[in-house]
Amino acid sequence: MESTGREAEPIATGIWPTAKQSVLDLFKWEQRVEIRNEYGEVRTEWQRPKPLKNPISLMMQLTGQNWLFFLCGFAAWTADAFDFHALSIQTVKFSAYYKTSNTNITTAITLTLLLRSVGAAIFGLLGDKYGRKWPMVVNMIVLGLLQICTIYAATFQQFLAVRSLFGLFMGGVYGNAIAMALENAPVDARGLMSGILQQGYSFGYVCAACANLGVGGSTESWKITFWIAAGLSIAVGLIRIAFPESQQFRDRKAAGHKSASGAVFWKESKAMLASQWKLCVYAIILMTWFNFYSHTSQDSYTTFMRTQKGLDNHDASIASILMKTGACVGGTIIGYFSQWFGRRRAMVCAALMSALLIPAWIMPTTMGGLSASGFMMQFFVQGAWGVIPIHLNELSPPAFRSSFPGLTYQLGNMISSPSAQIVNALAEGLPIRLRGKEVSSYGPVMGIATAIIALGIAFTVAVGPEKRGSHFEHHVIGQSTDFENVKQVDVEKGSVSDMKEVK
C-alpha cells in the first residue's frame, strides 16, 4: 500500500457504524488505514494499492527458506484434504461396503467436521505457544495412522468412531500450516501465495479423485485409496521433522527466551479475547458461510453425477478432477488479484459470480457439460476461498496467527458440519422424476443452497473489516502486547518499526 497523504475519517466504532463504513469503503478504490507513530499518536489516512507485479517476480522475492516453509505447509494442507476427500468422493462405495444409505455414510463427514474445532483449539494454541513444527509433525503422523485404522474398521460403528477421532487431529493442521507458510512471505507476495496455498485443499481433492479413478469402482477398492492417503500424511510429518522451526520462534530461542509460561500464555489469550471478541465472532460467522459454501457445492457432486445424471464411476471421477482443477486455477488467480483489487472486493465478486453460474452448473446431462460447468463453478467458489488464508492472517491478532485462523476456520467447519448430510437427506427425501424414473434431487437442492450461501457470503464480507498489507510476522506470544491498541497496530500499513508495543 502507498500513502496518498490525504486524511480520512477515523475508523468507526460499534457494530452498525462499522458495518455501514465498511460497505461504503467497498466502493472506494483507496483503503482507509490507521497509522500509529512512535509517540503513540494516531491518524487515519487513505492509502492506494500498489500496481500488480509479475507473479514470477513475486515468487522470486521468497528466499529458499521461505519456499521450504511454504511447500511444507502446502503439502500438509494437500494431505489433509486428500484424507478428508478420500471418504467424501467414495460415499457410494462405503454405502455398499457397510450396507447402509449415503445419508448414513455422510454422518462420518459430520462427525469429522464437528471435532475438527477441538483439534484446532488444542494444536493451534500449542503452535502459538511452542512453535509450528512439532504440533504439525504429531498431527500428520497420527492422521496417517488413523487412515489405516479406518481400513480395519469392521463395523459401521467402528468406522464412525475412528472418523470422529480422525477429525480431532485433522483440525490441527490448517492453523499451523498456513501460519508457517505465510508468516514470513514478503507482504507484496502474500495474495498470490495465499491463493496457491489454499488450493492445496483442491489439489488434495484432485489427487483423491485420481486415486479413486485409478483403483476402479469395485466396492472394496476404497481401501487402496486410504492406504495412499495414510502414506502421504505420514510422509509429510516425517519430512517436516527435517525442517527448522519458524523464524520468529528461532529468534526468540536465540535471544535466550523460552516459550511463554502458562500464566503469561493464558493472560495474553484472555486479554486478546476480551478486546477482540467481536472480531472473533465475525470471523467464525464468515468461516461458517465459507465452509457451507465449499461442502455444499462439492461433497455431494460426485454422488449427484452418479445418481441423478447417470454417470459411471470413471466419468464421474474425471468430471470431479476437472471441477477441482478449476478450483486450483481460480483460487490462485483471484488470490493474486486480491493483492491489488482488495480482499473483500475479490471475495464479493467471486461469490456473486458463482451464484450466477448455478443454472449452468446443475442442468447439463453429459460428462463434458458437467465438467465444464463444474470447472467454472469451482473457479469462483475456490477463487473466493483463495483469499481466506491471508485475509484471516491479516485480521488475526498478531501473536495468535495459528490459533485464530485455525480455530475460527474449524468452528465454522463445526457449525457447517451437517451440510453434506443435509444435502443428501433432502435430495433423497425429495426425489424428482427424470428419464421415466424417480431419482434423488441433488441438483435442485445443491443449487438452491449454494445460491443462499453465496449471497450470505457477499453480505458478510461487505460489512466486515479488511487489513490488507498489515505487518504481523515478528509477533509471538510472550512479547506482551497492548491489546487495547491492537486495532490500530494490526491495520497499519507502514513499516514494522512504526508499531508500538508495550513490553
C-alpha positions in Angstrom: 0.0 0.0 0.0 1.2 3.5 -0.8 0.3 6.7 1.2 -1.7 9.4 -0.5 -1.1 11.9 2.2 -4.9 12.6 2.4 -6.6 12.3 5.8 -9.6 10.1 6.2 -12.4 9.9 8.8 -11.4 7.7 11.8 -12.3 4.0 11.6 -15.8 3.7 13.1 -16.6 2.0 16.4 -19.7 0.0 17.1 -21.3 -2.8 15.0 -23.7 -0.7 12.9 -21.4 2.3 12.2 -18.5 -0.1 11.4 -20.7 -2.2 9.0 -22.0 1.0 7.3 -18.5 2.4 6.8 -17.2 -1.0 5.5 -19.9 -1.2 2.9 -19.3 2.4 1.7 -15.5 1.8 1.7 -16.0 -1.3 -0.6 -16.9 1.1 -3.4 -13.8 3.3 -2.8 -10.6 2.3 -4.5 -8.3 3.6 -1.8 -8.2 2.0 1.6 -8.8 3.7 5.0 -6.0 2.9 7.4 -4.9 4.0 10.9 -1.2 4.9 11.4 0.4 5.0 14.9 3.7 6.7 15.2 6.5 6.1 17.8 4.8 8.6 20.2 1.5 6.8 20.2 -0.2 9.4 18.1 -2.9 8.0 15.7 -4.1 9.4 12.4 -6.2 8.0 9.7 -5.4 8.3 6.0 -6.3 6.9 2.6 -3.7 4.6 1.0 -3.8 3.3 -2.5 -2.9 -0.3 -3.6 0.4 -0.8 -5.4 0.2 -1.9 -9.0 0.1 -5.7 -9.5 3.6 -7.2 -10.0 4.5 -10.0 -12.3 3.7 -13.2 -10.4 7.1 -14.7 -11.3 8.9 -11.6 -9.8 6.7 -12.0 -6.6 7.7 -15.6 -6.3 11.4 -14.7 -6.7 11.0 -12.5 -3.6 10.8 -15.6 -1.5 14.0 -17.0 -0.1 14.9 -20.7 -0.2 13.8 -21.0 3.4 10.6 -19.2 2.7 9.9 -21.8 -0.1 10.7 -24.7 2.3 8.1 -23.4 4.8 5.6 -22.7 2.1 5.9 -26.0 0.3 5.7 -27.9 3.6 2.6 -26.0 4.5 1.1 -26.7 1.1 1.9 -30.4 1.3 0.3 -30.7 4.8 -2.9 -28.9 3.6 -2.9 -31.2 0.5 -2.5 -34.3 2.6 -5.2 -33.1 5.0 -7.6 -32.6 2.0 -6.7 -35.9 0.5 -7.5 -37.7 3.8 -10.9 -35.9 4.0 -12.0 -36.3 0.4 -10.9 -40.0 0.3 -14.2 -40.5 2.1 -16.5 -37.9 0.5 -15.9 -38.9 -3.1 -16.3 -42.6 -2.4 -19.6 -42.3 -0.5 -21.3 -44.8 -2.9 -18.6 -47.4 -2.2 -18.9 -47.0 1.5 -22.6 -47.3 1.4 -22.3 -50.6 -0.4 -19.5 -51.8 1.9 -21.3 -51.1 5.1 -24.8 -51.9 3.6 -26.3 -48.5 4.6 -27.6 -45.3 2.9 -25.5 -42.5 1.5 -27.0 -40.2 4.2 -25.8 -42.5 7.0 -22.3 -42.6 5.4 -22.2 -38.8 5.4 -22.7 -39.0 9.2 -18.9 -39.7 9.3 -18.3 -36.5 7.5 -20.4 -34.6 10.0 -18.6 -36.2 13.0 -15.2 -35.4 11.4 -16.1 -31.7 10.9 -17.6 -31.4 14.4 -14.4 -32.5 16.1 -12.0 -30.5 13.9 -12.6 -27.4 16.0 -11.4 -29.2 19.1 -8.2 -30.1 17.3 -7.8 -26.6 16.0 -8.0 -25.2 19.5 -5.5 -27.6 21.0 -2.9 -27.7 18.3 -3.4 -24.0 17.3 -2.7 -22.8 20.8 0.3 -25.3 21.1 1.6 -23.9 17.8 1.4 -20.3 19.1 3.0 -21.2 22.4 5.8 -23.6 21.4 6.2 -23.2 17.6 4.7 -24.6 14.4 7.0 -27.6 13.9 6.1 -30.4 16.4 2.4 -29.9 16.6 2.3 -30.4 12.8 4.5 -33.5 13.0 2.3 -35.1 15.5 -0.8 -34.1 13.5 0.3 -35.6 10.3 1.7 -38.9 11.6 -1.4 -39.6 13.7 -3.7 -38.7 10.8 -1.9 -41.4 8.7 -2.3 -44.0 11.4 -6.0 -43.2 11.7 -6.4 -43.7 8.0 -5.0 -47.2 8.5 -7.4 -47.8 11.4 -10.3 -46.8 9.1 -9.3 -49.6 6.7 -9.6 -52.2 9.5 -12.9 -50.9 10.9 -15.0 -54.0 10.7 -18.4 -52.5 11.6 -20.2 -49.2 10.8 -20.0 -48.2 14.4 -16.2 -48.7 14.5 -15.9 -46.7 11.3 -17.8 -43.8 12.8 -15.7 -43.9 16.0 -12.4 -43.8 14.0 -13.6 -41.0 11.8 -14.6 -39.0 14.9 -11.0 -39.3 16.3 -9.7 -38.5 12.8 -11.5 -35.2 12.9 -9.8 -34.2 16.2 -6.3 -34.5 14.7 -7.3 -33.2 11.3 -8.5 -29.9 12.8 -5.0 -29.0 14.0 -3.4 -28.9 10.5 -4.9 -25.7 9.0 -3.8 -23.1 11.5 -0.2 -24.2 11.8 0.2 -24.9 8.1 -1.0 -21.5 6.8 0.8 -19.6 9.6 4.1 -21.4 8.8 3.6 -20.9 5.1 2.6 -17.2 5.0 4.1 -15.5 8.1 7.5 -14.9 6.6 6.4 -14.4 2.9 7.0 -10.9 1.6 4.0 -8.6 2.0 3.5 -8.0 -1.7 3.6 -11.7 -2.5 1.1 -12.8 0.1 -2.1 -12.5 -2.0 -0.6 -14.8 -4.7 0.9 -17.2 -2.2 -2.4 -17.3 -0.2 -4.2 -18.3 -3.4 -1.7 -21.0 -4.2 -1.7 -22.3 -0.6 -5.5 -22.5 -0.3 -5.6 -24.6 -3.4 -3.7 -27.4 -1.6 -7.2 -28.3 -0.5 -8.4 -28.5 -4.1 -5.3 -30.3 -5.2 -5.8 -32.8 -2.4 -9.3 -33.4 -3.8 -7.9 -33.8 -7.3 -5.3 -36.4 -6.0 -8.1 -38.3 -4.1 -10.3 -38.3 -7.3 -7.3 -39.5 -9.4 -6.7 -42.3 -6.8 -10.4 -43.2 -6.9 -10.3 -43.3 -10.7 -7.2 -45.4 -10.6 -8.5 -48.1 -8.2 -11.7 -48.6 -10.1 -15.3 -48.8 -9.0 -15.3 -52.1 -7.0 -16.8 -51.9 -3.5 -13.6 -52.6 -1.6 -11.3 -50.5 -3.8 -11.7 -47.6 -1.3 -9.2 -49.3 1.0 -6.4 -48.8 -1.6 -7.2 -45.0 -1.7 -6.9 -44.9 2.1 -3.5 -46.7 2.1 -2.3 -44.0 -0.3 -3.7 -41.3 2.0 -2.0 -42.8 5.0 1.3 -42.9 3.3 1.0 -39.3 2.2 0.2 -37.9 5.6 2.9 -39.9 7.4 5.5 -38.8 4.8 4.7 -35.1 5.3 5.1 -35.5 9.0 8.4 -37.2 8.7 9.7 -34.6 6.1 8.6 -31.8 8.5 11.0 -33.1 11.1 13.9 -32.3 8.8 12.9 -28.6 8.5 13.8 -26.0 11.2 11.2 -24.1 13.3 9.6 -20.9 12.0 12.0 -17.9 12.1 10.3 -15.9 14.9 10.5 -18.8 17.3 14.1 -19.4 16.4 14.8 -15.8 17.0 13.2 -16.0 20.5 15.3 -19.0 21.3 18.5 -17.4 20.0 17.8 -14.4 22.3 17.7 -16.7 25.3 13.9 -16.6 25.7 11.9 -19.7 26.4 8.3 -20.2 25.3 5.8 -18.1 27.2 4.9 -19.5 30.6 1.5 -20.9 31.2 0.5 -17.9 33.2 1.7 -15.4 30.5 0.1 -17.5 27.8 -3.3 -17.6 29.3 -3.1 -13.9 30.4 -2.4 -12.8 26.8 -5.1 -15.2 25.4 -7.7 -13.8 27.8 -6.7 -10.2 27.1 -7.0 -10.9 23.3 -10.4 -12.5 23.7 -11.7 -9.7 25.9 -10.7 -6.9 23.5 -11.2 -8.8 20.2 -14.2 -10.9 20.8 -16.3 -9.1 18.2 -13.6 -9.8 15.6 -13.6 -13.5 16.7 -17.4 -13.8 16.3 -17.3 -12.1 12.9 -14.5 -14.5 11.7 -16.5 -17.5 12.9 -19.6 -16.4 11.0 -17.6 -15.7 7.9 -15.9 -19.2 8.1 -19.3 -20.8 8.7 -20.6 -19.3 5.5 -17.4 -20.3 3.6 -17.4 -23.9 4.9 -21.1 -24.3 3.9 -20.1 -22.9 0.5 -17.4 -25.4 -0.2 -19.0 -28.5 1.3 -22.4 -27.9 -0.2 -21.0 -27.3 -3.7 -18.5 -30.2 -3.8 -19.0 -33.0 -1.2 -22.1 -34.5 -2.9 -21.2 -33.5 -6.5 -19.8 -36.9 -7.4 -22.9 -38.6 -5.9 -25.0 -36.1 -7.9 -23.4 -37.1 -11.1 -23.7 -40.8 -10.5 -27.2 -40.9 -9.1 -29.1 -38.1 -10.9 -27.0 -37.7 -14.1 -26.3 -41.5 -14.6 -22.6 -41.2 -15.0 -20.5 -44.3 -14.0 -17.5 -44.1 -11.6 -15.0 -43.5 -14.4 -16.8 -40.5 -15.9 -17.9 -39.0 -12.6 -14.3 -39.2 -11.4 -13.0 -37.4 -14.5 -15.6 -34.7 -14.1 -14.7 -34.3 -10.5 -11.0 -33.9 -11.3 -11.7 -31.3 -13.9 -14.1 -29.5 -11.5 -11.4 -29.2 -8.8 -8.8 -28.2 -11.4 -10.9 -25.2 -11.9 -10.7 -24.6 -8.2 -6.9 -24.7 -8.3 -6.8 -22.2 -11.1 -9.5 -19.9 -9.7 -8.0 -19.8 -6.2 -4.6 -18.9 -7.5 -5.7 -16.2 -9.8 -8.2 -14.5 -7.5 -5.9 -14.7 -4.5 -3.2 -13.0 -6.6 -5.7 -10.4 -7.9 -6.8 -9.6 -4.3 -3.4 -8.0 -3.6 -4.4 -5.2 -5.9 -8.2 -5.4 -6.2 -8.8 -5.8 -2.4 -9.5 -8.8 -0.3 -13.2 -8.0 0.3 -13.9 -6.9 -3.3 -12.4 -10.1 -4.7 -14.4 -12.4 -2.4 -17.7 -10.5 -3.0 -17.3 -10.6 -6.8 -16.3 -14.3 -6.8 -19.3 -15.2 -4.6 -21.8 -13.3 -6.8 -20.3 -14.9 -10.0 -20.8 -18.4 -8.6 -24.4 -17.6 -7.8 -25.0 -16.5 -11.4 -23.4 -19.8 -12.7 -25.7 -22.1 -10.7 -28.2 -22.9 -13.6 -25.3 -23.8 -15.9 -23.8 -25.9 -13.1 -26.7 -28.3 -12.5 -28.5 -28.5 -15.8 -26.0 -30.3 -18.1 -26.5 -34.0 -18.7 -23.3 -35.0 -20.3 -19.8 -35.6 -18.8 -18.4 -32.7 -20.9 -21.1 -30.3 -19.9 -20.8 -31.2 -16.2 -17.0 -31.0 -16.3 -17.1 -27.5 -17.9 -19.7 -26.1 -15.7 -18.1 -27.7 -12.6 -14.8 -26.2 -13.6 -16.2 -22.6 -13.8 -18.3 -23.0 -10.6 -15.3 -24.1 -8.5 -13.1 -21.5 -10.2 -15.2 -18.9 -8.3 -16.0 -20.9 -5.2 -12.4 -21.6 -4.5 -11.4 -18.3 -6.0 -13.2 -16.7 -3.0 -11.5 -19.2 -0.8 -8.1 -18.4 -2.2 -8.2 -15.0 -0.4 -9.1 -16.6 3.0 -5.7 -17.7 4.3 -4.1 -14.3 4.0 -7.3 -12.5 5.0 -7.5 -14.5 8.3 -3.8 -14.0 8.9 -4.2 -10.2 8.4 -7.3 -10.0 10.6 -5.7 -12.1 13.3 -4.3 -10.6 16.5 -0.6 -10.8 15.5 0.7 -13.3 18.1 -2.2 -15.7 17.5 -1.8 -16.5 13.8 -2.0 -20.2 14.3 -4.9 -20.4 16.8 -7.1 -17.6 15.5 -7.2 -18.7 11.8 -7.3 -22.4 12.7 -9.9 -22.1 15.4 -12.2 -19.8 13.5 -11.9 -21.9 10.4 -12.7 -25.1 12.3 -15.5 -23.6 14.4 -17.1 -22.6 11.1 -16.5 -26.2 9.9 -18.2 -27.5 13.1 -21.3 -25.3 12.6 -21.5 -26.3 8.9 -20.7 -29.9 9.6 -24.2 -31.3 8.7 -24.0 -29.7 5.2 -23.3 -33.0 3.3 -25.9 -34.8 5.5 -28.5 -32.1 4.9 -27.9 -32.2 1.1 -28.1 -36.0 1.0 -31.2 -36.1 3.3 -33.1 -33.5 1.3 -32.1 -35.0 -2.1 -33.1 -38.5 -1.1 -36.3 -37.3 0.7 -37.5 -35.1 -2.2 -37.0 -37.2 -5.3 -37.7 -35.9 -8.8 -38.7 -37.8 -12.0 -36.1 -38.0 -14.7 -35.9 -40.3 -17.7 -39.1 -42.0 -16.6 -37.9 -42.9 -13.1 -37.5 -41.3 -9.7 -34.0 -40.1 -8.7 -32.7 -38.1 -5.8 -32.9 -34.3 -6.3 -29.3 -33.5 -5.7 -29.2 -30.8 -8.4 -32.1 -28.6 -7.2 -31.0 -29.0 -3.5 -27.4 -28.1 -4.2 -28.3 -25.2 -6.5 -30.8 -23.5 -4.0 -28.5 -24.0 -1.0 -25.4 -22.7 -2.9 -27.3 -19.6 -4.1 -28.4 -18.7 -0.5 -24.8 -19.3 0.8 -23.2 -17.2 -1.9 -25.4 -14.2 -1.2 -24.8 -14.7 2.5 -21.0 -14.6 1.9 -21.3 -11.4 -0.2 -23.2 -9.6 2.5 -21.0 -10.8 5.4 -17.8 -9.9 3.6 -19.2 -6.5 2.6 -19.9 -5.4 6.2 -16.6 -6.8 7.6 -13.1 -5.4 8.1 -10.1 -5.6 5.8 -6.4 -5.2 6.9 -4.6 -5.8 3.6 -0.9 -5.5 3.9 -0.6 -5.5 7.7 2.7 -6.5 9.2 2.4 -9.4 11.6 5.5 -11.5 11.0 7.5 -10.7 14.2 4.9 -11.3 16.9 4.9 -14.3 19.2 3.1 -15.0 22.5 5.3 -13.9 25.4 6.1 -10.5 23.8 3.3 -8.8 25.8 1.1 -6.7 23.5 -1.2 -3.9 24.5 -4.4 -5.4 23.1 -6.3 -2.2 23.5 -4.1 -0.9 20.7 -4.2 -4.0 18.5 -6.9 -2.4 16.4 -4.5 0.4 15.3 -1.4 -1.8 15.1 -2.9 -4.5 13.0 -4.2 -2.3 10.3 -1.1 -0.2 9.9 0.4 -0.4 6.5 3.7 1.3 7.3 7.0 -0.3 8.3 7.2 -2.7 11.2 9.3 -0.2 13.2 6.3 2.2 13.3 4.3 -0.3 15.5 4.1 0.4 19.2 4.1 -2.4 21.6 4.1 -2.4 25.4 6.9 -4.6 26.7 
